[in-house]
Amino acid sequence: MATQRTQPERAVANPSVLEPGPTETINLRTAGLIDTDTMMETLIAYSYEPGRYDPTGGDGFIRGSWRQIEDALAAGLITNEEYERVAREASLTALRRQ
């Protein structure tokens, strides 16, 4: 029987779970808690996960984190220009990490 980790144990094992994702970052800007420059820097630096098919063998698809950017654009929370800049510069950031 596998033991489940508590949330604090998961955070210690993988501190990135505590970092805000794209949706949280965009919502912070929408609420006026961060400015646009901070939002853009955070979104560009974020390590986006690609979508993937269900690893359990089901026929479902698990959306990647980039979908949060697409959803924000569709909802009018970011502009087309912001979307294009994040797409362009986040790709360059990912290449530099390799």
Protein Blocks (a to p, Z undefined) as FASTA:
>chain_A
ZZdddfklmmmmmmmlmpccfklmmmmmmnopacfklmmmmmmmpccddddddfkopabd
cddfklmmmmmmmnopacfklmmmmmmmmmmmmmmmZZ
